Amino acid sequence: MSYVIWVAGFGAAAVIFLWLRDARIFYRTRLPGYRKAAYQGVIFGVLGTLGVICTLADLELLGLGLILAALYLQGRVVREKVWGNEGTVKRLFGSAVRLRANKK
């Protein structure tokens, strides 16, 4: 087993983690930019998983290229600013302020 397979696995895990973080932020804030990022994250997660499969099938450069493309495209989605001076841990796990309904 080559170290490239481990790199591909961690890259695909990063793609899926970022997708789940965007989905959590959308669930809490209902912002349209995070909605689009969460929906497109499904496609990027599949692309990253396909990259791992290609890497396992001895197509290492193609697999790593697919994972890199998934990470690049995921970063290109325009999102709203949801954090001010929060710490790194809150940003890492996607802790955002919830929007509350108008209840009396």
VOBA-1610 file (N, C-alpha, C; in pm, whole numbers, padded with zeros to 5 digits, always signed):
BEGIN
Met+00084-00118+00000Met+00000+00000+00000Met+00089+00124+00000Ser+00059+00214-00085Ser+00141+00333-00103Ser+00091+00446-00013Tyr+00179+00537+00016Tyr+00139+00654+00096Tyr+00044+00743+00019Val+00042+00734-00112Val-00047+00817-00193Val-00192+00783-00165Ile-00219+00658-00133Ile-00356+00618-00098Ile-00400+00686+00031Trp-00307+00698+00127Trp-00340+00767+00251Trp-00366+00916+00225Val-00287+00977+00140Val-00308+01118+00105Val-00445+01136+00040Ala-00480+01045-00050Ala-00610+01052-00117Ala-00724+01034-00016Gly-00707+00943+00077Gly-00811+00921+00178Gly-00832+01044+00266Phe-00722+01105+00311Phe-00736+01226+00392Phe-00792+01343+00311Gly-00758+01351+00184Gly-00815+01456+00099Gly-00964+01440+00081Ala-01009+01317+00057Ala-01153+01293+00042Ala-01225+01318+00175Ala-01160+01283+00286Ala-01220+01310+00417Ala-01235+01460+00441Ala-01139+01539+00394Ala-01147+01684+00407Ala-01262+01740+00324Val-01281+01687+00204Val-01392+01732+00118Val-01526+01703+00186Ile-01540+01584+00240Ile-01666+01547+00303Ile-01687+01625+00432Phe-01580+01650+00508Phe-01592+01731+00630Phe-01639+01871+00597Leu-01581+01933+00493Leu-01622+02069+00456Leu-01767+02073+00407Trp-01810+01967+00339Trp-01949+01960+00296Trp-02042+01953+00416Leu-02011+01868+00513Leu-02095+01856+00631Leu-02096+01985+00713Arg-01983+02055+00717Arg-01978+02183+00788Arg-02068+02286+00720Asp-02063+02292+00587Asp-02152+02385+00514Asp-02298+02350+00536Ala-02330+02221+00538Ala-02468+02180+00562Ala-02513+02220+00702Arg-02424+02207+00800Arg-02461+02246+00937Arg-02482+02396+00947Ile-02398+02475+00883Ile-02414+02620+00886Ile-02543+02659+00816Phe-02576+02595+00704Phe-02703+02625+00636Phe-02821+02590+00725Tyr-02815+02477+00795Tyr-02924+02435+00882Tyr-02947+02537+00994Arg-02840+02596+01043Arg-02852+02691+01154Arg-02888+02831+01107Thr-02842+02875+00990Thr-02861+03014+00950Thr-02959+03035+00836Arg-02982+02933+00754Arg-03069+02941+00636Arg-03021+03045+00534Leu-02892+03065+00525Leu-02837+03158+00427Leu-02825+03091+00291Pro-02860+03161+00182Pro-02862+03097+00050Pro-02725+03054-00002Gly-02618+03124+00037Gly-02485+03084-00008Gly-02444+02949+00049Tyr-02479+02925+00175Tyr-02447+02797+00236Tyr-02540+02688+00187Arg-02660+02725+00144Arg-02750+02626+00084Arg-02689+02573-00046Lys-02642+02665-00128Lys-02578+02626-00254Lys-02452+02545-00227Ala-02373+02585-00128Ala-02250+02513-00095Ala-02281+02373-00043Ala-02388+02358+00034Ala-02424+02227+00086Ala-02473+02135-00026Tyr-02552+02189-00117Tyr-02600+02107-00229Tyr-02486+02067-00322Gln-02399+02160-00353Gln-02287+02128-00441Gln-02184+02040-00370Gly-02181+02046-00238Gly-02090+01962-00162Gly-02115+01814-00181Val-02240+01778-00210Val-02270+01638-00239Val-02194+01594-00364Ile-02197+01676-00466Ile-02128+01644-00591Ile-01977+01639-00569Phe-01925+01734-00490Phe-01781+01736-00465Phe-01738+01618-00379Gly-01825+01574-00288Gly-01796+01455-00209Gly-01787+01330-00295Val-01877+01321-00391Val-01873+01208-00485Val-01746+01215-00569Leu-01708+01335-00612Leu-01586+01352-00690Leu-01463+01311-00608Gly-01460+01348-00480Gly-01349+01309-00394Gly-01344+01158-00372Thr-01461+01097-00353Thr-01467+00952-00336Thr-01424+00880-00464Leu-01463+00934-00577Leu-01419+00878-00705Leu-01267+00888-00719Gly-01211+00997-00666Gly-01066+01012-00667Gly-00997+00905-00584Val-01055+00868-00470Val-00998+00761-00388Val-01007+00628-00462Ile-01118+00604-00528Ile-01134+00479-00604Ile-01031+00472-00716Cys-01009+00583-00786Cys-00908+00584-00893Cys-00769+00562-00836Thr-00742+00617-00719Thr-00611+00597-00656Thr-00591+00451-00617Leu-00695+00388-00568Leu-00686+00246-00534Leu-00667+00158-00657Ala-00714+00205-00772Ala-00703+00128-00896Ala-00573+00160-00972Asp-00473+00209-00902Asp-00341+00241-00958Asp-00343+00353-01061Leu-00442+00440-01054Leu-00445+00563-01134Leu-00422+00680-01038Glu-00303+00683-00978Glu-00278+00773-00866Glu-00287+00920-00903Leu-00229+00959-01014Leu-00232+01100-01052Leu-00374+01146-01087Leu-00449+01062-01155Leu-00587+01096-01186Leu-00669+01109-01058Gly-00651+01017-00965Gly-00726+01020-00839Gly-00693+01144-00757Leu-00565+01175-00744Leu-00527+01295-00669Leu-00573+01422-00739Gly-00574+01420-00871Gly-00625+01535-00947Gly-00773+01557-00924Leu-00850+01448-00917Leu-00993+01461-00890Leu-01019+01517-00750Ile-00941+01473-00653Ile-00958+01523-00517Ile-00918+01669-00508Leu-00810+01705-00574Leu-00768+01846-00576Leu-00872+01933-00645Ala-00930+01883-00753Ala-01036+01958-00821Ala-01158+01976-00730Ala-01193+01872-00655Ala-01307+01882-00563Ala-01280+01987-00455Leu-01160+01988-00399Leu-01126+02088-00297Leu-01125+02229-00356Tyr-01072+02243-00477Tyr-01067+02374-00541Tyr-01207+02426-00571Leu-01291+02341-00630Leu-01426+02385-00664Leu-01510+02413-00540Gln-01485+02341-00433Gln-01559+02365-00309Gln-01523+02501-00249Gly-01402+02543-00268Gly-01360+02673-00217Gly-01407+02789-00303Arg-01452+02763-00424Arg-01496+02868-00515Arg-01642+02911-00493Val-01717+02837-00415Val-01857+02870-00391Val-01863+02994-00302Val-01941+03094-00343Val-01951+03220-00269Val-02045+03198-00149Arg-01994+03233-00031Arg-02071+03219+00093Arg-02076+03353+00165Glu-02177+03369+00249Glu-02189+03490+00329Glu-02095+03481+00448Lys-02065+03597+00505Lys-01982+03602+00626Lys-02072+03572+00746Val-02036+03472+00824Val-02117+03438+00941Val-02039+03453+01071Trp-01909+03479+01063Trp-01829+03490+01184Trp-01769+03628+01196Gly-01759+03675+01320Gly-01691+03800+01349Gly-01557+03772+01411Asn-01552+03768+01544Asn-01427+03744+01617Asn-01429+03609+01687Glu-01498+03511+01631Glu-01503+03379+01692Glu-01368+03310+01680Gly-01348+03213+01765Gly-01222+03140+01765Gly-01215+03035+01654Thr-01100+02972+01649Thr-01074+02873+01546Thr-01164+02751+01560Val-01189+02709+01683Val-01269+02588+01705Val-01413+02609+01658Lys-01469+02726+01685Lys-01606+02754+01639Lys-01613+02757+01486Arg-01513+02811+01422Arg-01510+02812+01276Arg-01489+02673+01219Leu-01406+02594+01285Leu-01377+02459+01238Leu-01502+02373+01236Phe-01580+02379+01342Phe-01698+02296+01352Phe-01824+02362+01300Gly-01816+02485+01251Gly-01930+02550+01188Gly-02033+02602+01285Ser-01993+02642+01403Ser-02087+02699+01500Ser-02125+02840+01454Ala-02248+02857+01416Ala-02295+02987+01371Ala-02420+03022+01452Val-02448+03152+01458Val-02564+03200+01532Val-02691+03157+01460Arg-02785+03100+01534Arg-02911+03058+01475Arg-03002+03177+01453Leu-03076+03173+01343Leu-03178+03272+01319Leu-03306+03225+01387Arg-03367+03313+01462Arg-03486+03274+01537Arg-03611+03324+01467Ala-03714+03247+01477Ala-03843+03287+01419Ala-03906+03395+01506Asn-03993+03472+01449Asn-04061+03578+01523Asn-04171+03515+01609Lys-04139+03482+01731Lys-04237+03422+01821Lys-04268+03518+01933Lys-04396+03527+01969Lys-04437+03615+02079Lys-04498+03539+02190
//
